[in-house]
Amino acid sequence: MSTATLISRTPLLTRVLWTDALLTGGFALVLAVAATPLADLLALPEPLIRWAGIGLLPFTAFVAYLACRPVPPRAGVWTLIAVNVLWAVDSVLLLFTGWVDPNPLGVAFVLAQALLVGAFAEFQYVGLRRA
């Protein structure tokens, strides 16, 4: 790989990648395993919750791969940022599609995780810029 495709590892980027991997992995497991009670609590479709959790598992592996690299590939970090931004935007848009009708707790849940994912994208971008 050329040096143009690699970035320096910074403490901020390292911390945010590991935090993203750990929280996303935990969130994925909770969604996949507890989809039925979460669906009842949030008034969100159980298949949506379960498949979101299952879908986050390979994503978690990708984030962990980036986090454990001595020098993360720039394109990989940019991909991660793009996917996180897309997830956050799509989560908010989901509330306006009419495809779901969550209760107020469900709306708060969707918005809170969208804000957290958006914050990860922002911190990853700052970490990338510092690298």
TAHUPE-V277288 format. One record per residue. N is the residue number from 1. RES is the residue in one small letter. SS is DSSP state (helix for helix, strand for strand, loop for the rest). PHI is phi in radians with two decimals (* if undefined). D_FIRST is the distance of its C-alpha to the first C-alpha in whole Angstrom. Layout:
BEGIN
{{N,RES,SS,PHI,D_FIRST} {N,RES,SS,PHI,D_FIRST}}
END
This chain:
BEGIN
{{1,m,loop,*,0} {2,s,loop,-1.34,4} {3,t,helix,-1.17,7} {4,a,helix,-1.23,8} {5,t,helix,-1.66,7} {6,l,strand,-1.91,7} {7,i,loop,-2.22,11} {8,s,loop,-1.32,14} {9,r,loop,-1.46,16} {10,t,loop,-1.98,19} {11,p,helix,-1.00,22} {12,l,helix,-1.10,23} {13,l,helix,-1.11,20} {14,t,helix,-1.06,20} {15,r,helix,-1.11,24} {16,v,helix,-1.23,24} {17,l,helix,-1.15,21} {18,w,helix,-1.16,23} {19,t,helix,-1.12,26} {20,d,helix,-1.06,25} {21,a,helix,-1.07,24} {22,l,helix,-1.18,28} {23,l,helix,-1.20,30} {24,t,helix,-1.14,28} {25,g,helix,-1.09,29} {26,g,helix,-1.11,32} {27,f,helix,-1.09,33} {28,a,helix,-1.05,32} {29,l,helix,-1.13,34} {30,v,helix,-1.08,37} {31,l,helix,-1.09,37} {32,a,helix,-1.20,37} {33,v,helix,-1.46,39} {34,a,loop,-1.91,42} {35,a,helix,-1.06,41} {36,t,helix,-1.15,45} {37,p,helix,-1.14,47} {38,l,helix,-1.13,44} {39,a,helix,-1.06,45} {40,d,helix,-1.14,49} {41,l,helix,-1.20,48} {42,l,helix,-1.78,46} {43,a,loop,1.02,48} {44,l,loop,-2.00,44} {45,p,loop,-1.10,44} {46,e,helix,-1.01,43} {47,p,helix,-1.08,41} {48,l,helix,-1.07,39} {49,i,helix,-1.15,38} {50,r,helix,-1.08,38} {51,w,helix,-1.28,35} {52,a,helix,-1.12,33} {53,g,helix,-1.09,33} {54,i,helix,-1.11,32} {55,g,helix,-1.16,29} {56,l,helix,-1.33,28} {57,l,helix,-1.12,27} {58,p,helix,-1.16,24} {59,f,helix,-1.10,23} {60,t,helix,-1.04,24} {61,a,helix,-1.08,21} {62,f,helix,-1.11,19} {63,v,helix,-1.13,19} {64,a,helix,-1.12,20} {65,y,helix,-1.02,16} {66,l,helix,-1.11,15} {67,a,helix,-1.14,18} {68,c,helix,-1.61,17} {69,r,loop,-1.24,13} {70,p,loop,-1.05,13} {71,v,loop,-2.36,11} {72,p,loop,-1.18,11} {73,p,strand,-1.20,9} {74,r,helix,-0.97,11} {75,a,helix,-1.11,12} {76,g,helix,-1.15,13} {77,v,helix,-1.20,15} {78,w,helix,-1.10,16} {79,t,helix,-1.08,17} {80,l,helix,-1.05,19} {81,i,helix,-1.04,21} {82,a,helix,-1.08,22} {83,v,helix,-1.16,23} {84,n,helix,-1.11,25} {85,v,helix,-1.10,27} {86,l,helix,-1.06,28} {87,w,helix,-1.05,29} {88,a,helix,-1.10,31} {89,v,helix,-1.14,32} {90,d,helix,-1.10,33} {91,s,helix,-1.08,35} {92,v,helix,-1.16,37} {93,l,helix,-1.07,38} {94,l,helix,-0.96,39} {95,l,helix,-1.18,42} {96,f,helix,-1.84,43} {97,t,helix,-1.45,43} {98,g,loop,1.51,46} {99,w,loop,-1.28,44} {100,v,loop,-2.25,44} {101,d,loop,-2.37,47} {102,p,loop,-1.24,47} {103,n,loop,-1.33,49} {104,p,helix,-0.98,49} {105,l,helix,-1.16,47} {106,g,helix,-1.13,44} {107,v,helix,-1.10,44} {108,a,helix,-1.08,43} {109,f,helix,-1.07,41} {110,v,helix,-1.10,39} {111,l,helix,-1.18,39} {112,a,helix,-1.13,38} {113,q,helix,-1.22,35} {114,a,helix,-1.13,34} {115,l,helix,-1.13,34} {116,l,helix,-1.12,32} {117,v,helix,-1.14,29} {118,g,helix,-1.10,29} {119,a,helix,-1.15,30} {120,f,helix,-1.03,26} {121,a,helix,-1.04,25} {122,e,helix,-1.12,26} {123,f,helix,-1.13,25} {124,q,helix,-1.15,22} {125,y,helix,-1.11,22} {126,v,helix,-1.10,23} {127,g,helix,-1.08,21} {128,l,helix,-1.16,18} {129,r,helix,-1.13,20} {130,r,helix,-1.34,20} {131,a,loop,-1.31,17}}
END
